[in-house]
Amino acid sequence: MTWHGGDILVASKTLAIFWGRQWNDPNFVHDKIAAIDSFFQGWSNSDYAKVPTEYTGQNFVGATDMVTAASTYTGHIIDLTPAPTEVSPADSFGLVMEETVISEVCNVVGLPDPTTLYVVYATTVPGTGTYGGFHTFGNCQHQPVMVALVLNLDNPAYGIGDSFTGHSAGLAVIADITAHELAETITDPRGMSWFATSGAGEIGDKCTFAPGGGTAAADTTFVTFSNGSHWHIQPLWSNHAYSLSAGYPNNNSELGCIFHQ
Protein backbone atom coordinates (compact mmCIF):
# COMPACT_ATOMS: atom_id res chain seq x y z
CA MET A 1 0.00 0.00 0.00
CA THR A 2 1.13 3.53 -0.66
CA TRP A 3 0.26 6.91 0.86
CA HIS A 4 -1.62 9.30 -1.40
CA GLY A 5 -1.08 12.46 0.64
CA GLY A 6 -4.22 12.44 2.79
CA ASP A 7 -4.92 12.39 6.50
CA ILE A 8 -4.87 9.67 9.15
CA LEU A 9 -6.47 9.39 12.58
CA VAL A 10 -3.64 9.78 15.06
CA ALA A 11 -5.88 8.75 17.97
CA SER A 12 -9.26 7.40 16.92
CA LYS A 13 -12.58 8.24 18.57
CA THR A 14 -15.71 6.13 18.10
CA LEU A 15 -19.44 6.20 18.82
CA ALA A 16 -21.82 3.33 18.03
CA ILE A 17 -25.38 3.82 16.76
CA PHE A 18 -27.71 0.81 16.87
CA TRP A 19 -30.37 1.61 14.29
CA GLY A 20 -33.68 -0.18 13.71
CA ARG A 21 -36.69 -1.50 15.57
CA GLN A 22 -35.11 -4.91 16.22
CA TRP A 23 -32.72 -3.32 18.71
CA ASN A 24 -35.73 -3.34 21.04
CA ASP A 25 -36.01 -7.15 20.75
CA PRO A 26 -33.93 -8.98 23.41
CA ASN A 27 -33.73 -12.07 21.20
CA PHE A 28 -32.13 -10.05 18.41
CA VAL A 29 -29.91 -7.98 20.70
CA HIS A 30 -28.67 -11.03 22.64
CA ASP A 31 -24.97 -10.32 23.37
CA LYS A 32 -24.37 -7.71 20.67
CA ILE A 33 -24.68 -4.29 22.31
CA ALA A 34 -22.73 -5.05 25.47
CA ALA A 35 -20.03 -6.85 23.51
CA ILE A 36 -19.64 -4.09 20.92
CA ASP A 37 -19.20 -1.65 23.81
CA SER A 38 -16.45 -3.94 25.12
CA PHE A 39 -14.91 -4.19 21.64
CA PHE A 40 -14.44 -0.44 21.29
CA GLN A 41 -13.30 -0.04 24.88
CA GLY A 42 -10.70 -2.79 24.49
CA TRP A 43 -9.45 -1.67 21.07
CA SER A 44 -7.47 1.21 22.58
CA ASN A 45 -3.80 0.33 23.11
CA SER A 46 -4.37 -3.32 22.21
CA ASP A 47 -1.70 -5.19 20.28
CA TYR A 48 -4.14 -5.40 17.37
CA ALA A 49 -4.61 -1.60 17.36
CA LYS A 50 -0.84 -1.27 17.09
CA VAL A 51 -0.81 -2.80 13.59
CA PRO A 52 -1.74 0.52 11.87
CA THR A 53 0.87 2.48 13.84
CA GLU A 54 3.43 2.09 11.06
CA TYR A 55 1.37 4.40 8.84
CA THR A 56 1.92 8.15 8.64
CA GLY A 57 -0.11 11.01 7.20
CA GLN A 58 -1.56 14.42 7.92
CA ASN A 59 -3.07 14.90 11.37
CA PHE A 60 -6.17 16.98 12.11
CA VAL A 61 -4.24 20.26 11.95
CA GLY A 62 -2.32 19.34 8.79
CA ALA A 63 1.07 18.34 10.21
CA THR A 64 2.74 15.02 9.36
CA ASP A 65 2.13 12.52 12.13
CA MET A 66 1.81 8.79 12.84
CA VAL A 67 -1.13 6.62 13.80
CA THR A 68 -1.14 5.61 17.47
CA ALA A 69 -2.99 2.77 19.19
CA ALA A 70 -4.90 5.23 21.39
CA SER A 71 -8.67 5.30 20.95
CA THR A 72 -11.60 6.78 22.87
CA TYR A 73 -15.05 5.19 22.89
CA THR A 74 -17.77 7.72 23.69
CA GLY A 75 -20.59 5.20 24.09
CA HIS A 76 -23.62 4.16 22.08
CA ILE A 77 -27.02 5.45 20.99
CA ILE A 78 -30.03 3.25 20.25
CA ASP A 79 -32.27 4.64 17.51
CA LEU A 80 -35.48 2.61 17.17
CA THR A 81 -36.71 4.39 14.05
CA PRO A 82 -37.10 1.98 11.11
CA ALA A 83 -33.94 1.16 9.18
CA PRO A 84 -34.16 -0.04 5.57
CA THR A 85 -35.26 -3.67 5.52
CA GLU A 86 -32.82 -4.86 2.88
CA VAL A 87 -30.09 -3.51 0.64
CA SER A 88 -31.49 -2.98 -2.83
CA PRO A 89 -30.13 -5.35 -5.52
CA ALA A 90 -29.31 -2.23 -7.53
CA ASP A 91 -27.08 -0.95 -4.72
CA SER A 92 -24.34 -3.59 -4.97
CA PHE A 93 -21.64 -0.93 -4.48
CA GLY A 94 -23.37 0.76 -1.55
CA LEU A 95 -23.84 4.20 -3.12
CA VAL A 96 -27.45 4.56 -1.97
CA MET A 97 -26.66 3.17 1.47
CA GLU A 98 -23.80 5.66 1.82
CA GLU A 99 -26.26 8.53 1.56
CA THR A 100 -28.71 6.70 3.83
CA VAL A 101 -26.24 6.05 6.64
CA ILE A 102 -24.79 9.58 6.51
CA SER A 103 -28.34 10.93 6.83
CA GLU A 104 -28.97 8.61 9.77
CA VAL A 105 -25.91 9.90 11.62
CA CYS A 106 -26.84 13.51 10.89
CA ASN A 107 -30.38 12.90 12.17
CA VAL A 108 -29.17 11.24 15.37
CA VAL A 109 -26.23 13.41 16.40
CA GLY A 110 -27.06 16.73 14.75
CA LEU A 111 -23.76 18.55 14.38
CA PRO A 112 -21.10 15.80 14.39
CA ASP A 113 -17.62 15.76 15.84
CA PRO A 114 -15.37 15.63 12.74
CA THR A 115 -12.78 13.55 14.64
CA THR A 116 -15.24 10.79 15.60
CA LEU A 117 -16.09 7.69 13.57
CA TYR A 118 -19.82 7.00 13.90
CA VAL A 119 -20.37 3.25 13.45
CA VAL A 120 -23.98 2.43 12.54
CA TYR A 121 -25.23 -1.10 13.24
CA ALA A 122 -28.33 -1.26 11.08
CA THR A 123 -30.95 -4.02 11.16
CA THR A 124 -30.82 -3.90 7.34
CA VAL A 125 -29.89 -7.25 5.78
CA PRO A 126 -27.53 -7.45 2.79
CA GLY A 127 -30.04 -9.11 0.47
CA THR A 128 -28.24 -9.70 -2.81
CA GLY A 129 -25.74 -6.94 -2.05
CA THR A 130 -22.05 -7.74 -2.18
CA TYR A 131 -20.99 -6.11 1.08
CA GLY A 132 -21.56 -6.49 4.81
CA GLY A 133 -20.36 -3.00 5.67
CA PHE A 134 -18.27 -0.06 4.58
CA HIS A 135 -16.82 3.22 5.78
CA THR A 136 -17.31 6.56 4.11
CA PHE A 137 -17.46 10.29 4.79
CA GLY A 138 -19.66 13.28 4.08
CA ASN A 139 -21.12 16.36 5.75
CA CYS A 140 -23.81 17.30 8.25
CA GLN A 141 -24.74 20.97 8.09
CA HIS A 142 -21.41 21.63 6.32
CA GLN A 143 -19.53 19.86 9.15
CA PRO A 144 -17.36 16.89 8.05
CA VAL A 145 -18.48 13.50 9.32
CA MET A 146 -16.95 10.01 9.17
CA VAL A 147 -19.32 7.04 9.24
CA ALA A 148 -19.22 3.26 8.95
CA LEU A 149 -22.12 0.91 8.28
CA VAL A 150 -22.36 -2.65 9.60
CA LEU A 151 -25.33 -4.60 8.28
CA ASN A 152 -27.45 -7.26 10.03
CA LEU A 153 -25.54 -10.49 9.45
CA ASP A 154 -27.42 -12.87 11.76
CA ASN A 155 -28.02 -15.28 8.86
CA PRO A 156 -25.87 -18.43 9.38
CA ALA A 157 -24.61 -18.03 5.81
CA TYR A 158 -22.45 -15.13 7.02
CA GLY A 159 -20.84 -17.02 9.93
CA ILE A 160 -17.05 -16.89 10.34
CA GLY A 161 -16.57 -20.09 12.33
CA ASP A 162 -16.12 -18.54 15.75
CA SER A 163 -16.86 -21.43 18.11
CA PHE A 164 -14.32 -20.63 20.80
CA THR A 165 -14.74 -17.04 22.07
CA GLY A 166 -18.27 -17.60 23.39
CA HIS A 167 -19.78 -14.99 21.07
CA SER A 168 -22.96 -15.59 19.14
CA ALA A 169 -22.52 -16.07 15.39
CA GLY A 170 -24.21 -12.73 14.69
CA LEU A 171 -21.89 -10.87 17.05
CA ALA A 172 -18.78 -12.61 15.72
CA VAL A 173 -19.33 -11.49 12.15
CA ILE A 174 -20.23 -7.87 12.94
CA ALA A 175 -17.17 -7.63 15.20
CA ASP A 176 -15.00 -8.84 12.31
CA ILE A 177 -16.48 -6.18 10.02
CA THR A 178 -16.09 -3.54 12.74
CA ALA A 179 -12.37 -4.29 13.04
CA HIS A 180 -12.02 -4.08 9.25
CA GLU A 181 -13.82 -0.74 8.91
CA LEU A 182 -12.26 0.92 11.97
CA ALA A 183 -8.72 0.05 10.86
CA GLU A 184 -9.44 1.34 7.36
CA THR A 185 -10.90 4.58 8.69
CA ILE A 186 -7.85 5.13 10.87
CA THR A 187 -5.48 4.79 7.91
CA ASP A 188 -7.70 6.15 5.11
CA PRO A 189 -10.52 8.25 6.59
CA ARG A 190 -11.36 10.23 3.43
CA GLY A 191 -10.14 8.04 0.58
CA MET A 192 -6.91 9.98 0.03
CA SER A 193 -4.41 8.21 2.28
CA TRP A 194 -3.31 4.56 2.48
CA PHE A 195 -4.53 2.15 -0.20
CA ALA A 196 -3.18 -0.06 -2.94
CA THR A 197 -3.34 1.23 -6.49
CA SER A 198 -4.01 -2.28 -7.83
CA GLY A 199 -5.83 -5.27 -6.39
CA ALA A 200 -7.47 -5.09 -2.94
CA GLY A 201 -7.55 -1.57 -1.59
CA GLU A 202 -7.11 -0.69 2.08
CA ILE A 203 -5.49 -2.17 5.18
CA GLY A 204 -8.47 -4.44 5.85
CA ASP A 205 -9.29 -5.30 2.22
CA LYS A 206 -5.85 -6.74 1.56
CA CYS A 207 -6.35 -9.32 4.33
CA THR A 208 -10.04 -10.18 4.01
CA PHE A 209 -10.43 -13.99 4.19
CA ALA A 210 -6.87 -14.40 5.47
CA PRO A 211 -6.48 -16.65 8.54
CA GLY A 212 -8.49 -15.44 11.52
CA GLY A 213 -11.53 -13.99 9.80
CA GLY A 214 -13.94 -14.11 6.90
CA THR A 215 -14.71 -17.67 5.80
CA ALA A 216 -11.75 -19.31 7.54
CA ALA A 217 -14.17 -21.47 9.52
CA ALA A 218 -11.57 -23.99 10.66
CA ASP A 219 -9.20 -21.35 11.95
CA THR A 220 -8.96 -20.94 15.72
CA THR A 221 -7.00 -17.69 15.75
CA PHE A 222 -8.27 -15.02 18.10
CA VAL A 223 -6.88 -11.79 19.48
CA THR A 224 -7.07 -10.40 23.00
CA PHE A 225 -7.81 -6.71 23.44
CA SER A 226 -6.48 -4.47 26.20
CA ASN A 227 -9.54 -5.11 28.40
CA GLY A 228 -9.11 -8.90 28.18
CA SER A 229 -11.92 -9.47 25.66
CA HIS A 230 -11.30 -12.05 22.91
CA TRP A 231 -12.18 -11.61 19.24
CA HIS A 232 -12.08 -13.81 16.15
CA ILE A 233 -11.26 -11.11 13.61
CA GLN A 234 -9.22 -10.82 10.44
CA PRO A 235 -5.57 -9.74 10.41
CA LEU A 236 -4.55 -6.36 8.96
CA TRP A 237 -2.05 -5.51 6.26
CA SER A 238 1.45 -4.42 7.23
CA ASN A 239 3.85 -3.00 4.66
CA HIS A 240 6.64 -3.68 7.14
CA ALA A 241 5.75 -7.36 7.49
CA TYR A 242 5.48 -7.64 3.70
CA SER A 243 8.99 -6.21 3.30
CA LEU A 244 10.27 -8.93 5.65
CA SER A 245 8.23 -11.71 3.96
CA ALA A 246 6.45 -12.17 7.29
CA GLY A 247 2.85 -12.63 8.39
CA TYR A 248 -0.03 -14.61 6.92
CA PRO A 249 -0.69 -14.78 3.16
CA ASN A 250 -3.70 -13.00 1.68
CA ASN A 251 -5.82 -14.15 -1.27
CA ASN A 252 -3.05 -13.07 -3.64
CA SER A 253 -0.52 -15.20 -1.70
CA GLU A 254 1.23 -12.05 -0.46
CA LEU A 255 2.70 -12.32 3.01
CA GLY A 256 1.98 -9.30 5.21
CA CYS A 257 -1.26 -9.94 7.13
CA ILE A 258 -0.65 -9.66 10.88
CA PHE A 259 -2.50 -9.43 14.22
CA HIS A 260 0.09 -7.38 16.12
CA GLN A 261 3.30 -5.44 15.56
URJO-V89976 format. One record per helix or strand. SS is the DSSP state (H for helix, E for strand). FROM is the first residue (numbers start at 1). LEN is the number of residues. If there is no record, write none. Layout:
ss->[SS;SS]
from->[FROM;FROM]
len->[LEN;LEN]
This chain:
ss->[E;E;E;H;H;H;H;E;E;E;E;H;E;E;E;H;H;E;H;E;E;E;H;E;E]
from->[2;7;12;21;26;32;48;56;64;71;86;95;117;133;143;156;169;194;205;223;230;236;239;248;255]
len->[2;1;8;4;4;12;7;3;3;9;1;15;9;8;10;3;19;2;3;2;2;2;5;2;4]
